[in-house]
Amino acid sequence: MRVVASVCFTLALFVSCTDSAADHTSTRGGSVSSTCGAWRCGFNAAEINGRSLQSLHLQGQPNEDGVKVTGFVPPVLGLLGGYTTLTVENDEFVAKNLLGAKIKGAQLVTGIILLELPGGLPLPVTILGYEQVPSWAEGAPPIAAYTLVSIDTNSLFKTNVCSGSILDSLLASVTVIGGETYDNEMKEVQPGRAGWFTLACAGSAAAKMKLMGYSPQTKFPGTTKPSTVAQRQATLKMITADYCNNGVSYTENGTPVVWNNKAGTVDSSDWHVPGDVEAVWTDKGALCLDATRIADAEVDCILPSCDDYDVADGEWVTHVVH
């Protein structure tokens, strides 16, 4: 059986949850599973009034769905200090005033990101919470995460921007990836996009990439520079099981897999018992394939066995789970 799956790739990339090859999101219930948690299984992609929060631009350029940032209202104390310019530094939100002073982290809670939908409809998004999520990479610092809540103007109910569920309004978390966007059909990195940022829901492939230490604005663990574009590309291909490098995922949200990277900084074998080698991964998808993440998946490309390959030949090696 061919599996066309979807992983909640980035909050900003996907509008709806379907099983088509073009929409790489997956449906989700109203609560987080106690067995895997929000950051590993995750939330639906975000929409506000039918419009995706695709990559947003700090200076107000509209995204592909016509949504744009029009301003920032800081918390009360921040307002007194004039911290009304929102930016992204080191992959987290920072608010500045005219003198260059900054506030960030928990200081931004209750601040409001002002959005405008097509047609001029204003929509405030409130930063309702802040947390630091432990990195999955050895030696890496925690990542900044935010609870973002808006008002659904169709129903006037408060809703989080990840799942759209009222019941989950205090559970949804997003993390920020600065200066980079992603092709939602081909699962490709679009680097060097000054002024743009991506919001990634807990559980999305982009959020997992960041938790693994592969983020464009923060140092890769054990080095003085961020990961390369090729490293991030390989990571997204691996997470989404895009074996053939054609944008088709051969996995489903919540499917367990064991991953190890070439640098030795990420190893998920503490979560699951590794079985047979699945694949070795590069920025072009799977270099080789021995076992599919979902049993009996019919893969649309022919790949060699992994007998003559190991993680040194790529960025990642993955194993199916016993």
C-alpha positions in Angstrom: 0.0 0.0 0.0 1.4 3.4 -1.0 1.4 5.8 2.0 1.2 9.5 1.2 1.5 11.0 4.6 1.8 14.2 6.2 3.8 15.6 8.9 2.8 18.9 10.6 5.7 20.5 8.8 5.5 24.2 9.8 2.8 26.2 11.3 3.3 28.7 8.6 3.3 26.4 5.6 0.2 24.4 5.7 -3.4 25.5 5.5 -5.4 22.3 5.9 -5.0 18.7 6.8 -5.5 16.2 4.0 -3.9 13.0 2.7 -2.8 14.5 -0.6 0.8 14.6 -1.7 0.7 18.4 -1.8 -0.5 18.9 1.7 1.9 17.5 4.2 -0.1 18.0 7.4 -1.9 15.4 9.5 -5.0 15.6 11.4 -5.0 15.7 15.1 -7.5 15.2 17.9 -8.4 17.7 20.6 -5.8 16.8 23.1 -2.1 15.9 23.3 -1.3 12.2 23.6 0.2 11.4 27.0 2.5 8.9 25.3 4.3 11.3 23.0 3.7 14.9 24.0 3.1 18.0 22.0 6.6 18.5 20.7 6.9 15.0 19.3 3.4 14.5 17.9 2.2 18.0 17.6 -0.7 20.1 16.4 -2.5 20.9 13.2 -1.1 23.6 10.9 -2.4 27.0 11.7 -5.1 29.0 10.0 -6.8 32.2 11.0 -10.2 32.7 9.4 -9.3 30.3 6.6 -5.9 31.9 5.9 -2.7 30.2 6.7 -0.1 31.9 8.8 2.5 31.3 6.2 5.9 32.8 6.5 5.4 36.3 7.9 7.4 39.4 7.1 8.5 41.7 9.8 8.1 44.8 7.6 4.6 44.0 6.5 5.0 42.3 3.2 2.0 40.0 2.7 2.5 36.2 2.6 1.1 34.0 -0.1 -2.3 34.0 1.6 -2.3 37.8 1.9 -1.6 37.9 5.6 0.7 40.6 6.9 2.2 41.9 10.1 1.1 45.5 10.7 2.5 46.2 14.2 3.3 45.0 17.7 1.7 46.2 21.0 4.0 45.2 23.9 2.9 44.4 27.4 2.0 47.4 29.6 5.5 47.9 31.0 7.0 47.4 27.6 4.6 49.9 26.1 5.9 52.5 28.6 9.4 51.7 27.4 8.4 52.1 23.7 9.2 48.5 22.7 7.0 48.5 19.7 9.3 47.1 17.0 9.1 43.3 16.7 12.0 41.4 15.2 13.5 37.9 15.3 17.1 37.4 16.7 18.7 34.0 17.3 15.4 32.4 16.3 13.3 34.0 19.0 11.0 37.1 19.2 12.7 40.3 20.4 11.0 43.7 20.8 13.0 46.9 20.5 12.5 50.6 21.2 14.0 53.6 19.4 17.1 53.5 21.6 17.9 49.9 20.7 17.0 48.5 24.1 15.3 45.0 23.9 12.9 42.8 25.7 12.3 39.1 25.0 11.2 35.8 26.4 8.7 36.0 29.2 8.8 39.8 29.0 6.8 39.6 25.8 3.8 37.7 27.4 0.5 39.5 26.9 2.1 41.4 24.0 0.0 41.5 20.8 1.2 40.8 17.2 -1.1 42.8 14.9 -2.0 41.0 11.7 -4.1 42.1 8.8 -6.1 39.6 6.7 -7.0 40.2 3.0 -9.6 42.8 2.7 -8.1 44.8 5.6 -9.6 42.8 8.4 -7.4 43.4 11.5 -6.6 40.4 13.7 -4.6 40.6 17.0 -2.6 37.5 18.0 -1.7 37.5 21.7 1.5 36.0 23.1 -0.2 34.2 25.9 2.7 32.1 27.2 6.4 31.5 27.0 8.5 28.5 27.7 12.0 27.0 27.1 11.8 23.6 25.6 14.9 21.3 26.2 16.8 20.6 23.0 17.1 17.1 21.7 20.7 17.7 20.8 23.5 17.0 23.2 25.1 20.2 24.5 22.5 22.5 22.9 20.6 25.2 24.8 16.8 25.0 25.1 14.6 26.6 22.4 12.2 29.5 22.9 8.5 28.6 22.4 5.3 30.7 22.6 1.6 30.2 23.1 -0.1 32.3 20.4 -3.9 32.9 20.7 -6.3 34.8 18.5 -10.0 35.4 18.1 -11.9 33.5 15.5 -13.9 36.4 14.0 -16.5 33.9 12.6 -17.4 32.6 16.1 -15.8 35.2 18.4 -14.2 32.3 20.4 -10.6 32.4 21.5 -8.5 29.9 19.7 -4.9 29.0 19.5 -3.2 29.3 16.1 -1.9 25.7 16.0 -4.9 23.5 16.3 -7.9 25.8 16.3 -9.4 24.0 19.2 -10.8 26.1 22.1 -9.9 23.3 24.5 -6.2 23.5 23.5 -5.8 27.2 23.7 -3.4 26.9 26.6 -1.5 23.9 25.2 -0.4 25.1 21.7 3.2 26.1 21.4 5.1 27.5 18.4 8.7 28.3 17.9 10.3 30.9 15.6 12.7 30.3 12.8 14.2 33.5 11.4 15.3 34.4 7.9 14.1 31.2 6.3 11.0 29.8 4.7 10.1 26.4 3.3 8.5 25.0 0.1 5.5 23.2 1.4 5.2 20.9 -1.6 8.8 19.8 -2.1 9.9 20.1 1.5 12.8 22.3 0.5 14.6 25.0 2.5 14.3 28.6 1.2 17.3 30.3 2.9 18.5 33.8 3.1 15.1 35.5 3.3 15.8 38.6 5.2 12.8 40.0 7.1 10.8 36.8 6.9 10.3 34.3 9.7 8.5 31.0 10.0 6.3 29.9 12.9 6.6 26.2 13.6 4.0 24.4 15.7 5.0 21.9 18.3 5.4 18.6 16.6 6.0 20.0 13.1 9.0 19.0 11.1 10.5 22.5 11.2 10.1 22.6 15.0 11.7 19.1 15.3 14.6 20.3 13.0 15.1 23.2 15.4 15.0 20.9 18.5 17.7 18.8 16.9 20.0 21.8 16.7 19.5 22.5 13.0 18.4 26.1 12.9 19.6 28.9 10.6 20.3 31.5 13.3 21.7 29.5 16.2 25.0 27.6 16.5 25.0 24.0 15.6 26.0 22.0 18.7 29.8 21.9 19.2 30.5 24.5 16.5 30.7 28.2 16.1 28.3 28.4 13.1 24.7 27.4 12.3 24.0 24.2 10.3 24.3 24.5 6.6 21.4 24.6 4.2 22.2 21.1 3.0 22.2 19.8 6.6 18.7 21.4 7.2 17.5 20.1 3.9 18.6 16.5 4.8 16.9 16.8 8.2 13.6 17.8 6.8 13.7 15.0 4.2 14.5 12.6 7.0 11.7 13.7 9.3 9.1 13.7 6.6 10.3 10.4 5.0 10.6 12.0 1.6 12.6 9.0 0.2 12.4 10.0 -3.4 13.1 13.7 -3.0 9.8 14.5 -4.8 7.8 15.9 -1.9 5.9 12.7 -1.1 6.0 11.6 2.5 6.0 7.9 3.4 5.0 8.4 7.0 2.2 9.5 9.2 2.2 11.8 12.2 3.2 10.0 15.3 4.9 7.1 13.5 8.0 6.1 15.6 11.5 6.1 14.1 15.0 6.1 15.5 17.3 8.7 14.2 21.0 9.4 14.6 23.0 12.2 13.0 26.6 12.2 11.7 27.8 14.6 14.3 26.7 12.3 17.1 24.6 15.0 18.8 21.1 13.5 18.3 20.1 9.9 19.1 16.5 8.9 19.7 17.2 5.3 20.7 16.3 6.2 24.3 12.7 6.7 23.0 12.4 3.5 20.9 14.2 0.3 20.4 15.9 0.5 17.0 15.2 -2.3 14.5 16.4 -2.6 10.9 18.1 0.3 9.1 15.5 2.4 7.2 17.6 4.8 5.2 20.7 7.0 5.1 19.7 10.6 4.4 21.2 13.5 2.4 19.7 16.8 1.2 18.5 14.8 -1.9 16.3 12.5 0.2 17.2 8.8 0.9 20.6 7.7 -0.3 19.6 4.1 0.2 16.5 2.2 1.6 16.2 -1.1 3.5 12.9 -0.8 5.3 10.0 1.6 5.1 8.9 3.5 8.1 5.4 2.3 7.5 5.4 -1.4 6.7 4.5 -2.4 3.0 4.6 1.2 1.8 5.0 1.2 -2.0 7.8 3.6 -2.8 7.8 5.3 -6.2 11.6 5.2 -6.7 14.2 2.5 -6.8 16.9 2.9 -4.2 19.9 0.7 -3.4 20.3 -1.3 -0.2 22.0 0.3 2.7 24.5 -2.5 3.1 27.3 -0.4 1.7 26.3 2.8 3.3 26.4 4.3 6.8 25.8 7.6 8.5 29.1 9.0 7.4 27.8 9.0 3.8 25.0 11.3 4.6 23.7 13.5 7.5 21.3 11.0 9.1 20.7 7.3 9.5 17.3 6.1 10.6 16.0 2.7 11.9 12.5 1.4 12.0 11.2 0.6 15.4 10.9 -2.9 16.8 
